[in-house]
Amino acid sequence: MFPTIEAEVDEKGHIRPKEPVMLPPGSRVLVTVLGSDGSEPALLSEAALASDWERPEEEAAWSHLPRV
């Protein structure tokens, strides 16, 4: 599983993680630039979908798949 790290860009254009991150030298990263107002539709819908995904019926329906 790849971790998602929230960061902000400072006034000099440097990417600053919001929490400390320890990565080994040579680590590769991907950066996704979100809108500055934080209103990305996929992120906004996550909480609404989570309430549906976490129902007992959903857990039962997907229980045959291995957890990663």
Long-range contacts (C-beta under 8 A, 24 or more apart in sequence): 1-68
